[in-house]
Amino acid sequence: MGSGARARARATACLPVAPPLLLLIFLVRGAEAIGLWRPPPEAGSGLLGAAPGRYLTQEEHWMSQTLDHFSPTLENDGDFLYLLADAAAIAFQYGNPDALCSPLVEAKKNGTDLVEAFAHYVNKYYVGTFGASVASYDQQYLKNTTPAESSYRLWWYQVCSEVSYFQVAPKNDSVRSAKLDTRYHLDLCRNVFGEGVYPDVSMTNLYYGGTRIAGMPFD
């Protein structure tokens, strides 16, 4: 079996576990309750009946990460859900499905908490190993016009003004929250960049040539 086939087989093994878990997380906000980013307001409380030990330790508290001295809050539900969707997708996008599948499958077999397993994956792999910036998902951070790390704001400006790369949830069988729709993206563009910033895709295609990319020929 080739490496590609083995990767597909490993990813397939994850499918019975991943969709129900991710749907649960994406459809139920419950950030404080499931312990993905903040300590509980009081021990044992929360939507999912969590016990004090269910919450992440300080070492795993990835919401304490800062960027440009900005501490992310992700108060917008869509921003929080966007981060979770990207965290799940990135393992497959970059050819490392085991990073996500193995801990979820193991947790399912052992009867341990799937939500905590996913939270641990987000912290250790997506934020830790992959190096994702939590602040880059926070619209309040993106509104900063003079960030030390400008690539996040620049990318969203290109999305909002040219390419309209809106990663919306499909209507059926999606592990991406239905809250991540076209309206969420348009509201983000207006909130971050102001009124009048809108992706003019037709002009972008005309300028760059669309499927027949315009450019100088190379000898």
N, C-alpha and C positions, 0 to 999 in steps of 0.2 A: 504494500500500500504506500503510495507516495505521500510526501509531506502535506500536500494540499488536501488529499483525501483524509488523512489523519486529523487535520485541523477541523475539517467539516464534521467528522465523526465525533470529535470532542465537543464541538459546538452543539451538535444534535443531542448529545447526552444532557446538555444543560436545559434544553427547551421545555421539558415538562416542569421544571422548577422555576426558571427565571420569569416567564410571563405572569403567573399568579402573584409572585413576590413583588415584581416591579409595578404591576397594576395596583396592588395594595398601597404601595408607597406613593405612587403618583396620584391616585384618586383620593387618598386620605392625606391631607396636608400634615397635620399632627406633628410638626417638627419638635415641639417641646415634649410631646407625649412619647414619641418613639426614640428619642435620645439621639437624633442625628446631629444636632448642633448646639443645643443649650442644656445646661443642667436643669433638672426638674424644679418647678417652683416649690414643691414640697415632696418629700420622699413618698413613693408609692402611688402618686397621682398620675393621671394621664388617660388618654382615650383608649389605649390598649391594655390598661390595667397593669402598668409596669411596676416592678419592684425597684427599690433604690439601686440594687446592683445592676439593673438593666442599662443604666445610662453609661455613656462612654467615659472613660477615665480622662484626666486632664491631658495625658500624653496623646490621646486619640481625639482630642477636641479640635477638629480641623477648622472650626469657625473662628479660632483664635488667631488664625493666619492674618497677617497684615500686608498691605501693599501701598507704597507711598504714604505710610503712616495712617492708612485708612483701614478701619476695622469693619469688615462686611457684616451686614445684618440680614440681607436678602428679605426685607420686609414684604416685598412684592411676591405673592405666591408663585407667579409665573417664573420669576427669576430663580427661585428655589427649585421648581420643577424642571426648569431648563438644565440646571446643573446636574440633577439626578439623571435626566435622560441622556445627557452627554457622557456622564460617568459610566452608564451601562453600555452605551454604544461604542465607546472608545476601545474597549478590549477587542471587539470584533473588527472594528475599522482598521486597527493597527496590527491585526494578526496574532493576538494573544488571548484567545477566548478562555484559556485555562485560568487566567487571572481572576475572571469573574465566575466561571462555571464551577471550578473545583471547590471553592469554599461554600458555594450555595448547595451543590450536590452533597457535600460532606455534612453540612448542617442539616439538610433534609434527612439524610440517612441516620444521623445521630439524634434527631428530634430536638435539636437546639434551635435557638431563635434565629429565624431567617432574616428578620429585619436588622438585628445586630450584626449578622454576617455581612449583609450588604453595606451597612454603615462602616464596618471595619474595612471592607474592600474600597469604599470611596476614600477613606482616610489614607490607608496604606498604599494603595495602587494609584488611584486617580490624582489625588492631591500630593501624595508622597513620591512614588516612583515616576509617574508620568509628569508630575510637576504642574498640574492645573492650578490656576489662581482662582480662589473662591471670589475674591473681590471683582474679578473681571466679569462676573455674572450679575453684579449689583448695579442697577441703573444709577444709583447715587454716585458710585465711583465713575461710571462711564461719562457722567456729566462734567467731570473735571477736564478742563480744556488744556491744562498744562501738566499732564501726568509724567512721571519719570519713565514709565513703560507705556508708550503711546500706541502699541500695535493693536490692543483690544478696541480702543475707541476708533482708530483708523479703519479697522475691519468692519465695525458696525456702521461707520459712515458710508463705506462702500456698499454695504448691504442695503442701507436705507436710502441711498441716493442713486444707485446704479443697477445692481444685480438682483435685488429683491430675493435674496437667498433665504426665504422664510421656511424654516424647518417645522412645518405644522404637523399635527398628528393626523393620521388617516382616520376615516370614519369608523372602521371596524378593526377589531383584533389588534389594538395598538397598546404597546407598553409606554408610549409617549402620552402624557396627559392631554386630554381634550382641551384643557385651558390654554395650551400652546397652539392657538389658532392664528389666523391672519390678523384679527383684531389685536391680539397681544403684541405682535410684531409692529404693527402700525402705531400702537400706543407707545411702545418703546422708542420708536424713531422720533415721535413728536416730543416725548418727555426728555430724551437725551439731547436732541439736536434742535428742537423748536419747531414751530409751525412752518409749513412750506417745504420741509424735507420729505421727499417722496421718491421711491425708486422709479425712474423713467426708463423702463426696460427697453422700450422701442427705440429711444434715442441711443441707448448703450449698444444695442444690436446694430443700429445704423452706423454708429461711429466706428465700432470695432469689426464690423463685417458679419456679425452673427455666425452662422455655420460656415461661412466662407470668410475666415478671419483676414482682415485687411492688414497688409504689412509689406515691407520691402522684401523682394526675393533675395535669397542667399545663394551665392555660387558655390 
